[in-house]
Amino acid sequence: MARRGAAVPYYLSLPALALFFALLIVPLGMTFLLSFYRFGFYTGIEPAFDLANYIDVLTDGYFHEIFGRTFAIALVTTAIAALIGTPEAYILYRMKARWRSLVLLAILGPLLISVVVRTLGWAILLGNRGVINDVLMRLGLIEAPIKMMYTSGGIVIALVHVFVPFMVIAVWAALHRQDPATERAAASLGASQLTIFFRIVLPQAMPGVLSGSLIVFSLAASAFATPAILGGRRVKVVSTTVYDEFLNTLNWPLGAAIAMLLLVAVMAIIVSYNRFVERRYAQVFG
Amino acid sequence: MAFLELQRLSKRFGDVVAVDGLDLAVEQGEFVSLLGPSGCGKTTTLQMIAGFEDPTGGEIRIAGRDMANVRANRRGIGIVFQSYALFPHMTVEQNVGFGLEMRKVPAGERAGRVAEALELVRLGGLAARYPRALSGGQQQRVALARALVIKPDLLLLDEPLSNLDAKLREEMQIELRNIQQSTGVTTVLVTHDQTEAMALSDRIAVMHRGHIVQISTPFEAYEFPKSDFVSTFLGKTNLVEAAVEGRDGDMLCLRAGDIALKAPAGEGAEGDRVLLSIRPEKIRFADPAKAVIRGRVKTGVFLGNQWLFQIDSPLGELLVVHQNAGRAEAKAGDEVGLAWEGDQVRVLSGDDHG
């Protein structure tokens, strides 16, 4: 009886596991298999079971540039999101309760709007004849429009906009775990507000900043819609390259290989980063 | 002039009056406790002295200086928090040294003073540890060292011992008292624990509903409580309502029901109804013929070093506490005589009902 009781949670999680298996493991496995096939213009997709696609990607400077750009965009997006999100979370944390819910709604706002709509909005703002350039030229501050569409910078701006909420929530959660009396203790010992933030609050919130960075980085590295709309064909990132291989070149095996490499690279970064963070903070926060 | 002076100090939160026109004067080097139940305003008072809350009214003066426009980080007060509030990301040494660092004390001198402070609280060997790796008692000592190392003019202790277990708490009480006396720092302790307040303080300020209802030495507060609130809050007591019948020399003759009682004359004129307090340890068992009253033992609880009896008597249920002398004096159901000295009875003014 006791044994059967112990097994019940596993039975109950079966439907969820089946869904997980059907929707994630199966497609992933099939993509993985596909990456070992070969594509020819006249022959189509054939089984080859060799590493030709991987060797193609890893030895071609064209793909190096795309991978480099993708991770550079993800890294800069993460850094900016941390710089904006951390103080934002602290302000939110110090806010009176009734203002807080209002501001929280404003922060989470971008997540409630479809990514395509939001990105097209940025396109209207950032274009050569877009709102920002238009205003700056009418004010006579610039002669020629600043190029923002189809640049990595434009992609970073739009990605930061949508990913900052993830950072704010992660840091906010970390702030709630700290003893508010530590700030008062620091004040009683003579620390100014600024010193308290940098010496007492920020170090204690660091695990939150780091976990927020992890979320933002992995989301930014695999973002598709934003780079597709704001970068187009000129500023390609890994996910848009995969898309092109599948739908334009019709080289599915190569697209699959690129997708697998992105997955492996992001996972490797996440795992090693996590290990670093754990080692750094095990002694302090446990 | 007193070192710390609170004059007509008030604090309201919306409609709630937390502190209501409080007056207190603490002398240099004195150890004063603010004692009261939760919600009596003692913590709010401490927060205002520390500068974390702004008073709604009244003045705070430290060494004659008005604190109204002095921010918390400029008051130079050492504070030990209930949660200790150690900085978890700093070692013990960095925690204790933080206040000196803020005062721009050079690194060499800083290390010396930190070591000295850790020595004072007997934590010399643990300087490199993080707070997480310390026991509650050790964290408490670090918090104390951190507050003392800046050589504060005033030390505030916010329920510093409430998170320790009973045995450790007693040890820390003695140690805290020794450290306070050796450093001579003026100290204000906030606590709801009457034993802690009695063990540590020169004077106890008993607080109730935002006021100080009595301020006196621990002995006086316990032996001569001014009101039933002080009497019941400081230790256990038996309260008996009685009517004043007259005087007999310096003793008051009273009557409760059909029992005649005596108490030292103080307040209370003939015909007044007054409240009497008789401490449970002052009541002894006596030969029923010579006893003041007789009663029946309802329960007898053995607590190791003492016995606690509940006794049904004509004065209502009385609590009696006796030191354990190695034998059971009475058991449930026994008929006993109860006696006490008339001069051990206290007449409470009773103007602080509530």
Interface residues (C-beta under 8 A of the other chain):
Chain A: Q178 D179 A181 T182 R184 A185 A186 A187 S188 L189 G190 A191 S192 T195 R199 I200 P203 Q204 M206 Q283 V284 F285 G286
Chain B: A50 G51 F52 R71 A72 N73 R74 R75 G76 I77 G78 I79 F81 Q82 S83 A85 L86 F87 P88 H89 F98 G99 M102 R103 Y130 R132 A133 R146 A147 I150
